[in-house]
Amino acid sequence: MKSTADEIFASRNHHSYEKASSSDEDHLLCENGSFLDQKTHRSRLDAPSKYGLIRTAVLICSVVLNKDVYFEKWELLALILTTHTNNLAPLQEAIRYKTVLFTSGFGSQKTKYMGNSTAADDAWKALYPRTVVRIPKSSADQLVNQTIPLNGDEDHFPVLISVFHEMHCLDSIRHIYFGHTKGFDQNPVINEAILAPEHIDHCFDSLRQTLMCGGDVAPMPYKWVEERKKALGHLDVQHTCRDYEALLEWAGRPEHDITGWDEKIKPTSIP
């Protein structure tokens, strides 16, 4: 059962929440093969063909006996590729990858997202200005997990984008950590629901699932730190990441604006 905070959050607008051509070596091999073929053509024609027949028979038997395994593997691969692609819809066009050097969060490597300040609050809010977006039917039809149409605009559909939900959750935990009991949202009812223990507990487990799903395995090296007289792990290493700015740009497009949607009105296409 959804918590009150989940229902409120999902209803808000922001809710207020991407065989090469043969190489020269291959070409040379083909030319050499052609030359050898001309020299050995007669001897091959004169040779018994029983070995070729045996090889062909063995191959046919192998395919027949293992057809179920082959088909099963191909079907599994097709399922994985289809599911992966569909799970990226409708953001497939926005997926970009880039190398990002992480920061440790210590000393000179602190970021604007750290600390208990209004500036930090604003920086966090900018990471998920719109969490629920509006998508066309062509995108909704590709989804593995189907969503309902928008009432009054049933050629478009609402979806909550996972990464923006996780940002909202992490920001909720951050507010609790710094002892905030208000100010997360201007609406006191929403503020109370989001910062309630049940919602924060949900956020912890949602983030756990996301981290386990992504499974970032970038190795972090150890270095000897003379002043500390010990080896310390270094977190400032490169990671291959999805371009978050590209995701924000996609979500912020006017055609994805869902302002005015009333989730309490049932779409007429639903019996």
C-alpha positions as a Markdown table, in Angstrom:
| # | Residue | x | y | z |
|---|---|---|---|---|
| 1 | Met | 0.0 | 0.0 | 0.0 |
| 2 | Lys | 1.3 | 3.4 | -0.9 |
| 3 | Ser | 2.2 | 5.8 | 1.9 |
| 4 | Thr | 0.5 | 9.2 | 2.0 |
| 5 | Ala | 3.8 | 10.8 | 1.1 |
| 6 | Asp | 4.1 | 8.6 | -2.0 |
| 7 | Glu | 0.7 | 9.5 | -3.2 |
| 8 | Ile | 1.3 | 13.2 | -2.6 |
| 9 | Phe | 4.7 | 13.0 | -4.3 |
| 10 | Ala | 3.5 | 11.2 | -7.4 |
| 11 | Ser | 0.7 | 13.7 | -7.8 |
| 12 | Arg | 3.0 | 16.8 | -7.7 |
| 13 | Asn | 4.0 | 18.5 | -10.9 |
| 14 | His | 7.7 | 18.6 | -10.1 |
| 15 | His | 5.2 | 17.7 | -8.9 |
| 16 | Ser | 6.1 | 20.9 | -6.0 |
| 17 | Tyr | 8.5 | 17.6 | -7.5 |
| 18 | Glu | 22.3 | 6.0 | -26.7 |
| 19 | Lys | 30.7 | -6.8 | -39.5 |
| 20 | Ala | 32.7 | -3.6 | -39.9 |
| 21 | Ser | 34.0 | -3.6 | -43.4 |
| 22 | Ser | 36.8 | -6.1 | -43.8 |
| 23 | Ser | 40.2 | -5.1 | -42.8 |
| 24 | Asp | 43.2 | -5.0 | -45.3 |
| 25 | Glu | 44.4 | -8.2 | -43.7 |
| 26 | Asp | 41.0 | -9.9 | -44.3 |
| 27 | His | 41.1 | -8.6 | -47.9 |
| 28 | Leu | 44.6 | -10.0 | -48.4 |
| 29 | Leu | 43.5 | -13.3 | -47.0 |
| 30 | Cys | 40.6 | -13.4 | -49.4 |
| 31 | Glu | 42.9 | -12.6 | -52.4 |
| 32 | Asn | 45.3 | -15.3 | -51.3 |
| 33 | Gly | 42.5 | -17.7 | -50.8 |
| 34 | Ser | 41.3 | -17.0 | -54.3 |
| 35 | Phe | 44.7 | -17.7 | -55.7 |
| 36 | Leu | 45.0 | -21.0 | -53.9 |
| 37 | Asp | 41.5 | -22.0 | -55.0 |
| 38 | Gln | 42.6 | -21.7 | -58.6 |
| 39 | Lys | 45.6 | -24.0 | -58.0 |
| 40 | Thr | 43.7 | -26.6 | -56.0 |
| 41 | His | 40.3 | -26.5 | -57.7 |
| 42 | Arg | 41.0 | -29.6 | -59.9 |
| 43 | Ser | 42.4 | -31.7 | -57.0 |
| 44 | Arg | 39.4 | -30.9 | -54.8 |
| 45 | Leu | 37.0 | -31.9 | -57.5 |
| 46 | Asp | 38.8 | -35.2 | -58.0 |
| 47 | Ala | 39.0 | -35.9 | -54.3 |
| 48 | Pro | 36.4 | -38.1 | -52.5 |
| 49 | Ser | 33.6 | -35.9 | -51.0 |
| 50 | Lys | 32.7 | -38.3 | -48.2 |
| 51 | Tyr | 34.4 | -36.1 | -45.5 |
| 52 | Gly | 32.4 | -33.1 | -46.6 |
| 53 | Leu | 29.2 | -35.2 | -46.4 |
| 54 | Ile | 30.1 | -36.5 | -42.9 |
| 55 | Arg | 30.8 | -32.9 | -41.7 |
| 56 | Thr | 27.5 | -31.7 | -43.1 |
| 57 | Ala | 25.6 | -34.6 | -41.5 |
| 58 | Val | 27.2 | -34.0 | -38.1 |
| 59 | Leu | 26.3 | -30.3 | -38.3 |
| 60 | Ile | 22.7 | -31.0 | -39.2 |
| 61 | Cys | 22.4 | -33.5 | -36.3 |
| 62 | Ser | 23.9 | -31.0 | -33.9 |
| 63 | Val | 21.4 | -28.3 | -35.0 |
| 64 | Val | 18.5 | -30.7 | -34.7 |
| 65 | Leu | 19.5 | -32.1 | -31.3 |
| 66 | Asn | 20.3 | -28.7 | -29.9 |
| 67 | Lys | 17.6 | -26.6 | -31.6 |
| 68 | Asp | 15.8 | -26.0 | -28.3 |
| 69 | Val | 18.9 | -24.7 | -26.7 |
| 70 | Tyr | 19.7 | -22.4 | -29.6 |
| 71 | Phe | 16.2 | -21.1 | -29.8 |
| 72 | Glu | 16.0 | -20.6 | -26.1 |
| 73 | Lys | 19.2 | -18.6 | -26.0 |
| 74 | Trp | 18.1 | -16.4 | -28.9 |
| 75 | Glu | 14.7 | -15.9 | -27.3 |
| 76 | Leu | 16.3 | -15.0 | -24.0 |
| 77 | Leu | 18.7 | -12.5 | -25.7 |
| 78 | Ala | 15.8 | -11.0 | -27.6 |
| 79 | Leu | 13.8 | -10.6 | -24.4 |
| 80 | Ile | 16.7 | -9.0 | -22.5 |
| 81 | Leu | 17.3 | -6.5 | -25.4 |
| 82 | Thr | 13.7 | -5.7 | -25.8 |
| 83 | Thr | 13.1 | -5.3 | -22.1 |
| 84 | His | 16.2 | -3.1 | -21.7 |
| 85 | Thr | 15.2 | -0.9 | -24.6 |
| 86 | Asn | 11.6 | -0.6 | -23.4 |
| 87 | Asn | 12.7 | 0.2 | -19.9 |
| 88 | Leu | 14.6 | 3.2 | -21.3 |
| 89 | Ala | 11.6 | 4.5 | -23.2 |
| 90 | Pro | 10.7 | 7.3 | -23.3 |
| 91 | Leu | 14.1 | 8.7 | -22.4 |
| 92 | Gln | 16.0 | 6.6 | -25.0 |
| 93 | Glu | 16.7 | 9.7 | -27.1 |
| 94 | Ala | 18.2 | 11.5 | -24.1 |
| 95 | Ile | 20.6 | 8.8 | -23.1 |
| 96 | Arg | 24.2 | 10.0 | -23.3 |
| 97 | Tyr | 27.3 | 8.7 | -21.6 |
| 98 | Lys | 30.3 | 10.6 | -20.3 |
| 99 | Thr | 33.3 | 10.1 | -18.0 |
| 100 | Val | 32.9 | 11.9 | -14.7 |
| 101 | Leu | 35.6 | 12.4 | -12.1 |
| 102 | Phe | 34.0 | 11.9 | -8.7 |
| 103 | Thr | 34.9 | 14.1 | -5.7 |
| 104 | Ser | 35.6 | 12.8 | -2.3 |
| 105 | Gly | 33.6 | 15.4 | -0.4 |
| 106 | Phe | 36.5 | 16.2 | 1.9 |
| 107 | Gly | 38.6 | 19.3 | 2.2 |
| 108 | Ser | 38.9 | 21.1 | -1.1 |
| 109 | Gln | 36.6 | 18.6 | -2.8 |
| 110 | Lys | 33.4 | 19.6 | -1.2 |
| 111 | Thr | 30.5 | 20.4 | -3.5 |
| 112 | Lys | 27.7 | 22.9 | -3.6 |
| 113 | Tyr | 25.3 | 20.1 | -2.6 |
| 114 | Met | 26.9 | 19.7 | 0.8 |
| 115 | Gly | 26.2 | 21.5 | 4.1 |
| 116 | Asn | 23.1 | 22.9 | 5.8 |
| 117 | Ser | 22.3 | 26.1 | 3.9 |
| 118 | Thr | 19.6 | 27.6 | 1.7 |
| 119 | Ala | 22.1 | 27.5 | -1.2 |
| 120 | Ala | 22.5 | 23.8 | -0.8 |
| 121 | Asp | 18.8 | 23.3 | -0.6 |
| 122 | Asp | 18.3 | 25.2 | -3.9 |
| 123 | Ala | 21.1 | 23.2 | -5.6 |
| 124 | Trp | 19.3 | 20.0 | -4.6 |
| 125 | Lys | 16.0 | 21.2 | -5.8 |
| 126 | Ala | 17.5 | 22.0 | -9.2 |
| 127 | Leu | 18.4 | 18.3 | -9.5 |
| 128 | Tyr | 14.7 | 17.3 | -9.8 |
| 129 | Pro | 12.6 | 20.2 | -10.9 |
| 130 | Arg | 10.1 | 17.9 | -12.7 |
| 131 | Thr | 9.8 | 14.3 | -11.5 |
| 132 | Val | 6.4 | 13.5 | -13.2 |
| 133 | Val | 6.4 | 14.0 | -17.0 |
| 134 | Arg | 3.9 | 13.8 | -19.8 |
| 135 | Ile | 4.7 | 11.4 | -22.7 |
| 136 | Pro | 2.9 | 10.6 | -26.0 |
| 137 | Lys | 1.0 | 7.4 | -26.7 |
| 138 | Ser | 3.8 | 6.2 | -29.1 |
| 139 | Ser | 6.2 | 6.2 | -26.1 |
| 140 | Ala | 3.7 | 4.8 | -23.6 |
| 141 | Asp | 2.9 | 1.9 | -25.9 |
| 142 | Gln | 6.6 | 0.8 | -25.6 |
| 143 | Leu | 6.6 | 0.6 | -21.8 |
| 144 | Val | 7.0 | -2.7 | -20.1 |
| 145 | Asn | 5.0 | -1.3 | -17.2 |
| 146 | Gln | 1.9 | 0.3 | -18.6 |
| 147 | Thr | 0.6 | 3.6 | -17.4 |
| 148 | Ile | -2.8 | 5.2 | -17.6 |
| 149 | Pro | -3.8 | 8.1 | -19.9 |
| 150 | Leu | -4.2 | 11.6 | -18.7 |
| 151 | Asn | -7.8 | 12.5 | -18.1 |
| 152 | Gly | -8.9 | 15.0 | -20.7 |
| 153 | Asp | -5.8 | 14.4 | -22.8 |
| 154 | Glu | -5.9 | 10.7 | -23.3 |
| 155 | Asp | -3.3 | 10.7 | -26.1 |
| 156 | His | -0.7 | 11.5 | -23.5 |
| 157 | Phe | 0.4 | 9.6 | -20.4 |
| 158 | Pro | 2.0 | 10.4 | -17.0 |
| 159 | Val | 5.2 | 8.7 | -15.8 |
| 160 | Leu | 7.4 | 9.2 | -12.8 |
| 161 | Ile | 11.1 | 9.0 | -13.8 |
| 162 | Ser | 13.1 | 6.8 | -11.4 |
| 163 | Val | 16.2 | 8.9 | -11.0 |
| 164 | Phe | 14.2 | 12.0 | -10.2 |
| 165 | His | 12.3 | 10.1 | -7.6 |
| 166 | Glu | 15.5 | 8.9 | -6.1 |
| 167 | Met | 16.8 | 12.4 | -5.9 |
| 168 | His | 13.7 | 13.5 | -4.2 |
| 169 | Cys | 14.2 | 10.6 | -1.7 |
| 170 | Leu | 17.8 | 11.5 | -1.0 |
| 171 | Asp | 16.9 | 15.1 | -0.5 |
| 172 | Ser | 14.2 | 14.1 | 1.9 |
| 173 | Ile | 16.7 | 12.1 | 4.0 |
| 174 | Arg | 19.1 | 15.0 | 3.8 |
| 175 | His | 16.5 | 17.4 | 5.3 |
| 176 | Ile | 15.9 | 15.0 | 8.1 |
| 177 | Tyr | 19.6 | 14.6 | 8.8 |
| 178 | Phe | 20.0 | 18.4 | 9.2 |
| 179 | Gly | 17.0 | 18.5 | 11.5 |
| 180 | His | 14.6 | 20.2 | 9.2 |
| 181 | Thr | 11.0 | 19.8 | 10.3 |
| 182 | Lys | 9.6 | 22.3 | 7.8 |
| 183 | Gly | 10.7 | 24.1 | 4.6 |
| 184 | Phe | 10.9 | 21.0 | 2.3 |
| 185 | Asp | 7.6 | 22.1 | 0.7 |
| 186 | Gln | 5.5 | 25.2 | 1.1 |
| 187 | Asn | 2.5 | 23.1 | 1.8 |
| 188 | Pro | 2.7 | 22.0 | 5.4 |
| 189 | Val | 0.7 | 18.8 | 4.8 |
| 190 | Ile | 3.0 | 17.7 | 2.1 |
| 191 | Asn | 6.0 | 18.8 | 4.1 |
| 192 | Glu | 4.9 | 16.7 | 7.1 |
| 193 | Ala | 4.1 | 13.6 | 4.9 |
| 194 | Ile | 7.5 | 13.7 | 3.1 |
| 195 | Leu | 9.5 | 14.0 | 6.3 |
| 196 | Ala | 7.5 | 11.4 | 8.1 |
| 197 | Pro | 9.4 | 8.3 | 9.3 |
| 198 | Glu | 7.4 | 6.0 | 7.1 |
| 199 | His | 8.4 | 8.0 | 4.0 |
| 200 | Ile | 12.0 | 8.3 | 5.0 |
| 201 | Asp | 12.1 | 4.5 | 5.6 |
| 202 | His | 10.7 | 4.0 | 2.1 |
| 203 | Cys | 13.3 | 6.3 | 0.7 |
| 204 | Phe | 16.2 | 4.3 | 2.3 |
| 205 | Asp | 14.9 | 1.1 | 0.8 |
| 206 | Ser | 14.3 | 2.6 | -2.6 |
| 207 | Leu | 17.8 | 4.0 | -2.7 |
| 208 | Arg | 19.1 | 0.5 | -1.6 |
| 209 | Gln | 17.4 | -1.1 | -4.6 |
| 210 | Thr | 18.7 | 1.5 | -7.0 |
| 211 | Leu | 22.3 | 1.1 | -5.8 |
| 212 | Met | 22.1 | -2.7 | -6.1 |
| 213 | Cys | 20.4 | -2.4 | -9.5 |
| 214 | Gly | 23.1 | -0.1 | -10.9 |
| 215 | Gly | 26.0 | -2.0 | -9.3 |
| 216 | Asp | 28.8 | 0.5 | -9.9 |
| 217 | Val | 32.0 | -1.5 | -9.8 |
| 218 | Ala | 34.5 | 1.3 | -10.5 |
| 219 | Pro | 37.6 | 0.3 | -8.5 |
| 220 | Met | 38.8 | 2.9 | -6.0 |
| 221 | Pro | 42.6 | 2.7 | -5.3 |
| 222 | Tyr | 44.5 | 2.9 | -2.0 |
| 223 | Lys | 47.3 | 5.4 | -1.6 |
| 224 | Trp | 49.8 | 5.9 | 1.1 |
| 225 | Val | 49.2 | 9.2 | 3.0 |
| 226 | Glu | 52.4 | 10.1 | 4.8 |
| 227 | Glu | 50.9 | 12.6 | 7.2 |
| 228 | Arg | 48.4 | 10.0 | 8.3 |
| 229 | Lys | 51.0 | 7.2 | 8.3 |
| 230 | Lys | 48.5 | 4.8 | 6.7 |
| 231 | Ala | 46.9 | 3.7 | 3.4 |
| 232 | Leu | 43.7 | 5.4 | 2.6 |
| 233 | Gly | 41.1 | 4.7 | -0.1 |
| 234 | His | 40.7 | 7.4 | -2.7 |
| 235 | Leu | 37.2 | 8.2 | -3.9 |
| 236 | Asp | 38.1 | 10.8 | -6.6 |
| 237 | Val | 38.2 | 8.3 | -9.5 |
| 238 | Gln | 36.6 | 8.3 | -12.9 |
| 239 | His | 33.2 | 6.7 | -13.5 |
| 240 | Thr | 31.3 | 6.2 | -16.8 |
| 241 | Cys | 27.9 | 7.8 | -16.2 |
| 242 | Arg | 24.7 | 8.7 | -17.9 |
| 243 | Asp | 24.7 | 12.4 | -18.7 |
| 244 | Tyr | 22.4 | 13.8 | -16.0 |
| 245 | Glu | 22.2 | 17.2 | -17.6 |
| 246 | Ala | 20.8 | 15.6 | -20.8 |
| 247 | Leu | 18.1 | 13.9 | -18.7 |
| 248 | Leu | 17.2 | 17.2 | -17.0 |
| 249 | Glu | 17.1 | 18.9 | -20.4 |
| 250 | Trp | 14.7 | 16.2 | -21.7 |
| 251 | Ala | 12.4 | 16.3 | -18.7 |
| 252 | Gly | 12.3 | 20.1 | -18.8 |
| 253 | Arg | 11.0 | 20.3 | -22.4 |
| 254 | Pro | 7.6 | 22.0 | -22.7 |
| 255 | Glu | 6.0 | 18.9 | -24.3 |
| 256 | His | 6.7 | 17.0 | -21.1 |
| 257 | Asp | 5.0 | 19.5 | -18.8 |
| 258 | Ile | 2.2 | 17.9 | -16.9 |
| 259 | Thr | 0.9 | 21.0 | -15.2 |
| 260 | Gly | -2.8 | 21.0 | -14.7 |
| 261 | Trp | -3.2 | 17.2 | -14.4 |
| 262 | Asp | -5.6 | 16.2 | -11.7 |
| 263 | Glu | -4.8 | 12.7 | -10.7 |
| 264 | Lys | -8.1 | 12.4 | -8.8 |
| 265 | Ile | -10.1 | 12.5 | -12.0 |
| 266 | Lys | -10.5 | 9.0 | -13.6 |
| 267 | Pro | -9.7 | 8.9 | -17.3 |
| 268 | Thr | -12.8 | 8.2 | -19.4 |
| 269 | Ser | -11.1 | 5.4 | -21.3 |
| 270 | Ile | -10.8 | 3.3 | -18.0 |
| 271 | Pro | -14.0 | 1.2 | -17.4 |
